[in-house]
Amino acid sequence: MKRTLFTRMFLAMLLALFAAGCASVQVSGPAKHVRSPAMAEAAQRAAQDATLAGQARRDNADAISRLLATLDDAALAKEAAATPAEEPLYNFLGRALIARGLPLPHPFARGDWRFDAGDRPPADRDGYRPPQHLAVLLPLTGSLAVAASPVRDGFLAAYYGESRRRPELRFYDTAAGVQAAYDKAVAEGNDFVVGPLGRDEVTTLFSRASLPVPVLALNRGESRPPAGNASFSLSPEDEGASAADSLYDSGARHVLVIAGGEDVQRRAADAFRESFAARGGSIAGTANEATPDFAAFAAKPGGVDAVFIALKGSSARAVMPKLALAGMAMLPKTATSQIVSGTGKDAGDSALDGIRYPTEAWGVSGAPGLPPASMVAANLPTARGAAAKLFAFGYDAWRACAWLEYLATANGAELPGATGTLRIDGFGNVLRTPAWAVFHAGANND
């Protein structure tokens, strides 16, 4: 009896100890990512992004960029790694990483993209997967037809230069209205659309309630591409942003901006200021070709350690001596591609020596599958002079279309092209890293 009682008491004691031990055991999951106040604000703004439009949306995006600029590279990469691809902030984080030349921790979410439209065969090992039936929307008649011709010829050069499966190809004239051209392309069974080319045309098309056939537009519209669509552009905004990244990465922190009054010059300068500030740089001031004296900018706190120029070469020639008088002759100078406009026939072009500007990779280091620029220009008028840039753009429009799935879904994917290296951000914008040339005695050198 005593033995049985002792056994029961011992078992009760063991059970009590076991219960107490169990009560102290805690099962914990992964630690929750805690954001700083600045990143919490950025996340809140990103969540509001889809509800905004027009200038309000652009201002909100600029505010997010400024918040992300407060992070160094390591902190930015850590924040991106802790942010799911489906969270709105990740698109902004990813774009900032791309601008800094840093890898993405994981791919962008592409839930609305339809890469199997038209029952396409699987992609080749290199990612090549073109549509089955492809419509190209261009202004084949009217005032924009001159600009569209080299784009068309560059596109066809890339299309016919591909030895693998190619889609059935149809061109549609947007001169009578982009809406009608798109609707006709849809009605005739095309499963993908490249174009339109005009900025207003892209804005009109991207404003539709729905786009039943996905689009790779050949310009930036007033708003971002709708989900599942993309845009590719040689816009002045892209040149300004590329120049900002290039100067910042070279060590410049206080930049003087000299811009003309033309629309493309203002847009490039605005994009430069926004992008440079988003990286953490400072704008030492903004001037134009009529500014009589630049010494006051150099005298500001921090001074000037580089110059960005959004002028034609013919205007920039008059600015260079004034920069020299202000002690800025030896500062790094980066310009838009407009710097070559109006040059080549004046002995004064040597004043532009040393200015660095973005150009097409085709003319500097060649392009995949495309003969040297000089050889093509000798045989094709639409690949000569200023038109060569649009020819290269058309060539890359085909490449972006045929490798779109690869660019959009493979983490860190990039594609060499005639205009530069192509990537796609989380918003559907095809990003171009250009080649760079240096102006020297009227000649362009890589």
Buried (B, 14 or more C-beta within 10 A) or exposed (E): EEEEEEEEEEEEEEEEEEEEEEEEEEEEEEEEEEBEEBBEBBBEBBEBBEEBEEEEBBEBBBBBBBBBBEBEEEEBBBBBEBBEBEBBBBBBBBBBBBBBEBEBBEBBBBEEBBBEBBEBEEBBEEBBBBBBBBBBBBBBEEEBBEBBBBBBBBBBBBBEEBEEEBBEBBBBBBBEEBBEBBBBBBEEEBBBBBBBBBBEBBBBBBEEEEBEBBBBBBBBBBBBBBBBBBBBBBBBBBBBBBBBBBBBEEEBBBBBBBBBEBEBBBBBBBBBBBBBBBBBBBBBBBBBBEBEEBEEBBEEEEBBBBBBBBBBBBBBBEBBEBBEEBBBEEBBBBBBBBBBBBBEEBEBBEBBBBBBBBBBBBBBEBBBEBBEBEEBBEEBEBBBEEBBBBBBBBBBBBBBBBBBBBBBBEEEBBBBBBBBBBBBBBBBBBBBBBBBBBBBEBEBEE
